[in-house]
Structure formats: C-alpha cells, structure tokens
Amino acid sequence: MQESQTHMDTGEEVAEARLYSPSSFIHLRVHSAYSLLEGAVRVKDLPRLCLAQDMPAVAVTDTGNLFGALEIAETLVKEGV
C-alpha cells in the first residue's frame, strides 16, 4: 500500500498552470490608481480581480510615472498572478 502524499502548490506553480491554460485571457492595458486621472484600480485589489476572472497575468500600463511599478510587481507575484 502506498502512502498518500499531500502536495501544496505554491503561488508560482498555480500561476504557471493558469498561464498555459487554453482559456487564458490577459488584459494588456490596465491603469492602476498610480495613473493619475486615468486609473482607479487599487494595487491591493488587482490580484483579487485578476484571479476572479481567471487571468494568469496582467499588463499594468500606468502612464506618466513608474511610482507603483515595484509595489505592483511584488503584490501580483506574491498573490500568484
């Protein structure tokens, strides 16, 4: 009798599996709240919104500055997007 093993996917493994899903959709133009007068999405909400739509990735294309780049990248990676 084999012993059953439990396997817990890391956020990175889950993101990779979703990336190669045949039904993947990725928004290529999303403005966060860092795009003044153009975006309203808060960085902390972005991963939840992506995961709710089963998006494995998102292209954040803030205009006029790079103030949120590091925060956005770290937040999305941490949450598996």
Secondary structure, DSSP 8 states (H G I E B T S, - for coil): ----------HHHHHHHHHT-TT----S-B-BTTSTTT--B-GGGHHHHHHHTT-S---B---S--TTHHHHHHHHHHTT-
